[in-house]
Amino acid sequence: MTGNMLSKLICIFWTFLRISPLTFGGGYAMLPAIHREVVIMKNWISDAEMSELLAISGAAPGGVGVNVSALVGYRLAGIAGAFAAVIGITLPTFLIVLMLSVLYAWLEHYPKMQALMEGIHAAIIGLIAAAAYKMAKSSIFDRLTLFIAAGTVIVMLVVRVSPLVLIALGVVVGLMATYLKNKWGRKNTLSHTELPASTSTDNKTAEWYMADGI
């Protein structure tokens, strides 16, 4: 392994190692932090590439945060990069959850502990909403994608159906729309112009704690 490759793997590992312990709420709560680090701060991948990785990660089994980390690591340094990213994102979480599980078993009946958990639950909803908003900005760019997103939400709220079925239907609708537009000689509805990512690092530390973690 060359020195440059080892340095890149250490950088990938350290980046995801820092993200994991500062984000609460699971995989979707990690997405704003991952996006800021790999797209805005380090400019490793573009917004469009990140959107594609999020789509694949959400469709694949397992936690979306770990899936995104693995795909970003693989995109940067192959299998070794994926391994470094996954270890980095999971190691702090494993240790923290182990410690909190022991602590919670001792204190779960105390009113202050119950109040603390209720506050965390409310904060997690906000983090997930922020992640959904960021995904929507890069994924919903015309009436077709808006229809697919809205239809998926409505179906999941009123009907008990496997997410795998909805993902498959989304793939079919997207392919059919692209085929028909090309056949009719119209502009492809599934293309959009990517906006340049901001590279400003002003108040970076404050934004990290206020927007992406605790």
Secondary structure as a PSIPRED ss2 file (coil, helix, strand):
# PSIPRED VFORMAT (PSIPRED V4.0)

   1 M C   1.000  0.000  0.000
   2 T C   1.000  0.000  0.000
   3 G H   0.000  1.000  0.000
   4 N H   0.000  1.000  0.000
   5 M H   0.000  1.000  0.000
   6 L H   0.000  1.000  0.000
   7 S H   0.000  1.000  0.000
   8 K H   0.000  1.000  0.000
   9 L H   0.000  1.000  0.000
  10 I H   0.000  1.000  0.000
  11 C H   0.000  1.000  0.000
  12 I H   0.000  1.000  0.000
  13 F H   0.000  1.000  0.000
  14 W H   0.000  1.000  0.000
  15 T H   0.000  1.000  0.000
  16 F H   0.000  1.000  0.000
  17 L H   0.000  1.000  0.000
  18 R H   0.000  1.000  0.000
  19 I H   0.000  1.000  0.000
  20 S H   0.000  1.000  0.000
  21 P H   0.000  1.000  0.000
  22 L H   0.000  1.000  0.000
  23 T C   1.000  0.000  0.000
  24 F C   1.000  0.000  0.000
  25 G C   1.000  0.000  0.000
  26 G C   1.000  0.000  0.000
  27 G H   0.000  1.000  0.000
  28 Y H   0.000  1.000  0.000
  29 A H   0.000  1.000  0.000
  30 M H   0.000  1.000  0.000
  31 L H   0.000  1.000  0.000
  32 P H   0.000  1.000  0.000
  33 A H   0.000  1.000  0.000
  34 I H   0.000  1.000  0.000
  35 H H   0.000  1.000  0.000
  36 R H   0.000  1.000  0.000
  37 E H   0.000  1.000  0.000
  38 V H   0.000  1.000  0.000
  39 V H   0.000  1.000  0.000
  40 I H   0.000  1.000  0.000
  41 M H   0.000  1.000  0.000
  42 K C   1.000  0.000  0.000
  43 N C   1.000  0.000  0.000
  44 W C   1.000  0.000  0.000
  45 I C   1.000  0.000  0.000
  46 S C   1.000  0.000  0.000
  47 D H   0.000  1.000  0.000
  48 A H   0.000  1.000  0.000
  49 E H   0.000  1.000  0.000
  50 M H   0.000  1.000  0.000
  51 S H   0.000  1.000  0.000
  52 E H   0.000  1.000  0.000
  53 L H   0.000  1.000  0.000
  54 L H   0.000  1.000  0.000
  55 A H   0.000  1.000  0.000
  56 I H   0.000  1.000  0.000
  57 S H   0.000  1.000  0.000
  58 G H   0.000  1.000  0.000
  59 A H   0.000  1.000  0.000
  60 A C   1.000  0.000  0.000
  61 P C   1.000  0.000  0.000
  62 G C   1.000  0.000  0.000
  63 G C   1.000  0.000  0.000
  64 V H   0.000  1.000  0.000
  65 G H   0.000  1.000  0.000
  66 V H   0.000  1.000  0.000
  67 N H   0.000  1.000  0.000
  68 V H   0.000  1.000  0.000
  69 S H   0.000  1.000  0.000
  70 A H   0.000  1.000  0.000
  71 L H   0.000  1.000  0.000
  72 V H   0.000  1.000  0.000
  73 G H   0.000  1.000  0.000
  74 Y H   0.000  1.000  0.000
  75 R H   0.000  1.000  0.000
  76 L H   0.000  1.000  0.000
  77 A H   0.000  1.000  0.000
  78 G H   0.000  1.000  0.000
  79 I H   0.000  1.000  0.000
  80 A H   0.000  1.000  0.000
  81 G H   0.000  1.000  0.000
  82 A H   0.000  1.000  0.000
  83 F H   0.000  1.000  0.000
  84 A H   0.000  1.000  0.000
  85 A H   0.000  1.000  0.000
  86 V H   0.000  1.000  0.000
  87 I H   0.000  1.000  0.000
  88 G H   0.000  1.000  0.000
  89 I H   0.000  1.000  0.000
  90 T H   0.000  1.000  0.000
  91 L H   0.000  1.000  0.000
  92 P H   0.000  1.000  0.000
  93 T H   0.000  1.000  0.000
  94 F H   0.000  1.000  0.000
  95 L H   0.000  1.000  0.000
  96 I H   0.000  1.000  0.000
  97 V H   0.000  1.000  0.000
  98 L H   0.000  1.000  0.000
  99 M H   0.000  1.000  0.000
 100 L H   0.000  1.000  0.000
 101 S H   0.000  1.000  0.000
 102 V H   0.000  1.000  0.000
 103 L H   0.000  1.000  0.000
 104 Y H   0.000  1.000  0.000
 105 A H   0.000  1.000  0.000
 106 W H   0.000  1.000  0.000
 107 L H   0.000  1.000  0.000
 108 E C   1.000  0.000  0.000
 109 H C   1.000  0.000  0.000
 110 Y C   1.000  0.000  0.000
 111 P H   0.000  1.000  0.000
 112 K H   0.000  1.000  0.000
 113 M H   0.000  1.000  0.000
 114 Q H   0.000  1.000  0.000
 115 A H   0.000  1.000  0.000
 116 L H   0.000  1.000  0.000
 117 M H   0.000  1.000  0.000
 118 E H   0.000  1.000  0.000
 119 G H   0.000  1.000  0.000
 120 I H   0.000  1.000  0.000
 121 H H   0.000  1.000  0.000
 122 A H   0.000  1.000  0.000
 123 A H   0.000  1.000  0.000
 124 I H   0.000  1.000  0.000
 125 I H   0.000  1.000  0.000
 126 G H   0.000  1.000  0.000
 127 L H   0.000  1.000  0.000
 128 I H   0.000  1.000  0.000
 129 A H   0.000  1.000  0.000
 130 A H   0.000  1.000  0.000
 131 A H   0.000  1.000  0.000
 132 A H   0.000  1.000  0.000
 133 Y H   0.000  1.000  0.000
 134 K H   0.000  1.000  0.000
 135 M H   0.000  1.000  0.000
 136 A H   0.000  1.000  0.000
 137 K H   0.000  1.000  0.000
 138 S H   0.000  1.000  0.000
 139 S H   0.000  1.000  0.000
 140 I C   1.000  0.000  0.000
 141 F C   1.000  0.000  0.000
 142 D C   1.000  0.000  0.000
 143 R H   0.000  1.000  0.000
 144 L H   0.000  1.000  0.000
 145 T H   0.000  1.000  0.000
 146 L H   0.000  1.000  0.000
 147 F H   0.000  1.000  0.000
 148 I H   0.000  1.000  0.000
 149 A H   0.000  1.000  0.000
 150 A H   0.000  1.000  0.000
 151 G H   0.000  1.000  0.000
 152 T H   0.000  1.000  0.000
 153 V H   0.000  1.000  0.000
 154 I H   0.000  1.000  0.000
 155 V H   0.000  1.000  0.000
 156 M H   0.000  1.000  0.000
 157 L H   0.000  1.000  0.000
 158 V H   0.000  1.000  0.000
 159 V C   1.000  0.000  0.000
 160 R C   1.000  0.000  0.000
 161 V C   1.000  0.000  0.000
 162 S C   1.000  0.000  0.000
 163 P H   0.000  1.000  0.000
 164 L H   0.000  1.000  0.000
 165 V H   0.000  1.000  0.000
 166 L H   0.000  1.000  0.000
 167 I H   0.000  1.000  0.000
 168 A H   0.000  1.000  0.000
 169 L H   0.000  1.000  0.000
 170 G H   0.000  1.000  0.000
 171 V H   0.000  1.000  0.000
 172 V H   0.000  1.000  0.000
 173 V H   0.000  1.000  0.000
 174 G H   0.000  1.000  0.000
 175 L H   0.000  1.000  0.000
 176 M H   0.000  1.000  0.000
 177 A H   0.000  1.000  0.000
 178 T H   0.000  1.000  0.000
 179 Y H   0.000  1.000  0.000
 180 L H   0.000  1.000  0.000
 181 K H   0.000  1.000  0.000
 182 N H   0.000  1.000  0.000
 183 K H   0.000  1.000  0.000
 184 W C   1.000  0.000  0.000
 185 G C   1.000  0.000  0.000
 186 R C   1.000  0.000  0.000
 187 K C   1.000  0.000  0.000
 188 N C   1.000  0.000  0.000
 189 T C   1.000  0.000  0.000
 190 L C   1.000  0.000  0.000
 191 S C   1.000  0.000  0.000
 192 H C   1.000  0.000  0.000
 193 T C   1.000  0.000  0.000
 194 E C   1.000  0.000  0.000
 195 L C   1.000  0.000  0.000
 196 P C   1.000  0.000  0.000
 197 A C   1.000  0.000  0.000
 198 S C   1.000  0.000  0.000
 199 T C   1.000  0.000  0.000
 200 S C   1.000  0.000  0.000
 201 T C   1.000  0.000  0.000
 202 D C   1.000  0.000  0.000
 203 N C   1.000  0.000  0.000
 204 K H   0.000  1.000  0.000
 205 T H   0.000  1.000  0.000
 206 A H   0.000  1.000  0.000
 207 E H   0.000  1.000  0.000
 208 W H   0.000  1.000  0.000
 209 Y H   0.000  1.000  0.000
 210 M H   0.000  1.000  0.000
 211 A H   0.000  1.000  0.000
 212 D H   0.000  1.000  0.000
 213 G C   1.000  0.000  0.000
 214 I C   1.000  0.000  0.000
